[in-house]
Amino acid sequence: MADMPQFKNIRRESTVVELAPWNSIHNTIKKPMVSGLGPTDIHESALGMGFAHITEPDVLGSPTHVHPFDQWIYLIGAEDFSEFDADIEFTLGEEIIKINYPCYIFVPKGTKHCPLDIKRVGKPFIFIDASITQEASVRPEKLKSVARPEYQALNND
């Protein structure tokens, strides 16, 4: 992920990390994002999560790919979690799932998935990407002993 912006969270206590805002690589994501980076922030932690405020249509996670860890994607209303007003298509395996409700999507390791095609945004919503593994760190240069595995992009023909 060479395009990933560099940022550094601040460890305040042994188990408390201040989240540093950063700008998305996607031009449509205007508000700063935050990410908790598991073992990069706290060595013993294996949970990585990223949060984005979505206000316009976009295509995220393209091309279709697989990776060697489980992933959870949450789509929830930004002001009221239960209020979700957007139309999304998400590729999971061989299926395109149409989503217009708050949800989370479990992507088992090795499952081809994406893009997350945000067709319409009536009300802003929150996108959360979560993985539980050291290999899911977006800053491998800080983890000398654990390298981020490359996503395996799949032919979309």
C-alpha positions as CSV (number, residue, x, y, z in Angstrom):
1,M,0.0,0.0,0.0
2,A,2.5,2.5,-1.1
3,D,-0.2,5.2,-1.5
4,M,-1.1,5.0,2.2
5,P,-0.5,8.4,3.8
6,Q,2.0,8.3,6.7
7,F,0.7,9.3,10.1
8,K,1.5,8.4,13.7
9,N,-0.9,7.9,16.6
10,I,0.3,9.0,20.0
11,R,0.6,6.4,22.8
12,R,-0.7,8.3,26.0
13,E,-0.7,5.4,28.5
14,S,0.4,1.8,28.2
15,T,-3.0,0.9,26.8
16,V,-4.4,4.3,25.6
17,V,-3.6,5.7,22.2
18,E,-4.6,9.1,20.9
19,L,-5.8,8.8,17.3
20,A,-4.1,11.1,14.8
21,P,-6.3,12.3,12.0
22,W,-5.1,11.8,8.4
23,N,-6.3,12.5,4.9
24,S,-7.7,9.6,2.8
25,I,-6.2,8.6,-0.5
26,H,-9.8,9.0,-1.9
27,N,-10.6,12.6,-3.0
28,T,-14.3,12.1,-2.1
29,I,-13.5,11.5,1.6
30,K,-13.1,15.1,2.7
31,K,-13.1,14.7,6.5
32,P,-10.1,13.4,8.3
33,M,-9.9,9.7,8.9
34,V,-8.6,7.9,12.0
35,S,-7.1,4.4,12.4
36,G,-6.2,2.3,15.3
37,L,-3.2,0.2,14.1
38,G,-3.0,-2.6,16.6
39,P,0.6,-3.8,17.1
40,T,2.0,-0.6,15.6
41,D,0.3,1.4,18.4
42,I,0.5,-1.2,21.2
43,H,2.7,-4.2,20.5
44,E,0.4,-6.7,22.2
45,S,-2.7,-5.6,20.3
46,A,-3.8,-7.3,17.1
47,L,-6.9,-5.3,16.2
48,G,-6.6,-2.8,13.4
49,M,-9.5,-0.5,12.6
50,G,-10.0,2.4,10.2
51,F,-12.9,4.9,10.3
52,A,-14.0,7.2,7.5
53,H,-16.9,9.6,7.1
54,I,-18.5,9.1,3.7
55,T,-20.5,11.9,2.1
56,E,-20.4,11.2,-1.7
57,P,-20.4,8.3,-4.1
58,D,-17.0,6.5,-4.6
59,V,-15.5,3.1,-5.3
60,L,-13.4,1.8,-2.4
61,G,-11.1,-1.2,-2.2
62,S,-10.7,-1.7,-6.0
63,P,-9.6,-3.9,-7.6
64,T,-11.2,-7.1,-6.4
65,H,-8.6,-8.8,-4.1
66,V,-8.0,-11.4,-1.4
67,H,-5.9,-11.3,1.7
68,P,-4.7,-13.8,4.3
69,F,-6.8,-12.4,7.2
70,D,-10.4,-12.0,8.2
71,Q,-12.0,-8.6,7.8
72,W,-15.1,-6.9,9.0
73,I,-16.6,-3.9,7.2
74,Y,-19.2,-1.8,9.0
75,L,-21.6,0.6,7.3
76,I,-23.6,2.7,9.8
77,G,-25.4,6.1,9.9
78,A,-23.1,9.0,10.8
79,E,-25.5,10.9,13.1
80,D,-27.8,8.0,14.2
81,F,-26.2,4.6,13.6
82,S,-29.6,3.1,12.6
83,E,-30.3,5.8,10.0
84,F,-28.7,4.7,6.8
85,D,-29.5,6.4,3.5
86,A,-27.2,5.1,0.8
87,D,-27.1,2.6,-2.0
88,I,-24.0,0.3,-2.2
89,E,-22.9,-2.7,-4.2
90,F,-20.3,-4.9,-2.6
91,T,-18.6,-7.8,-4.4
92,L,-18.1,-10.8,-2.1
93,G,-17.0,-14.0,-3.7
94,E,-19.0,-14.4,-7.0
95,E,-21.9,-12.4,-5.7
96,I,-22.7,-8.6,-5.8
97,I,-24.6,-7.7,-2.6
98,K,-26.9,-4.7,-2.7
99,I,-26.9,-2.8,0.6
100,N,-29.2,0.1,1.7
101,Y,-29.3,-0.6,5.4
102,P,-26.8,-0.4,8.3
103,C,-24.8,-3.6,8.5
104,Y,-21.5,-5.3,8.9
105,I,-20.0,-7.6,6.4
106,F,-17.7,-10.5,7.4
107,V,-15.0,-11.3,4.8
108,P,-13.3,-14.6,5.6
109,K,-9.6,-14.8,4.8
110,G,-8.9,-15.9,1.2
111,T,-12.3,-14.7,0.0
112,K,-12.3,-12.4,-3.1
113,H,-14.0,-9.2,-2.3
114,C,-14.5,-5.5,-3.4
115,P,-15.0,-3.1,-4.8
116,L,-17.3,-1.4,-2.4
117,D,-19.2,0.7,-5.0
118,I,-21.0,3.5,-3.2
119,K,-23.7,4.5,-5.8
120,R,-25.7,7.1,-3.8
121,V,-25.3,8.9,-0.5
122,G,-28.5,10.4,0.8
123,K,-27.1,11.0,4.3
124,P,-23.4,10.8,5.4
125,F,-22.4,7.4,6.9
126,I,-19.5,5.9,8.7
127,F,-17.3,3.2,7.0
128,I,-15.3,1.0,9.4
129,D,-12.7,-1.5,8.3
130,A,-11.5,-3.9,11.0
131,S,-9.0,-6.8,11.0
132,I,-7.6,-8.9,13.8
133,T,-4.1,-9.8,12.8
134,Q,-0.6,-8.3,13.0
135,E,-0.3,-8.8,9.2
136,A,-3.1,-6.2,8.8
137,S,-0.9,-3.3,9.9
138,V,-0.8,-0.5,7.4
139,R,2.6,0.6,8.6
140,P,4.9,-2.4,8.2
141,E,8.1,-0.2,8.5
142,K,7.4,0.0,12.2
143,L,7.1,-3.8,12.5
144,K,10.5,-5.2,11.5
145,S,9.5,-8.8,12.3
146,V,6.0,-8.7,10.6
147,A,5.6,-7.7,7.0
148,R,2.2,-6.8,5.6
149,P,1.2,-9.4,3.1
150,E,0.5,-8.1,-0.4
151,Y,-3.1,-8.1,-1.5
152,Q,-3.6,-10.5,-4.3
153,A,-5.5,-8.5,-7.0
154,L,-7.7,-10.6,-9.1
155,N,-8.5,-10.3,-12.8
156,N,-11.8,-8.5,-13.1
157,D,-12.5,-9.6,-16.7
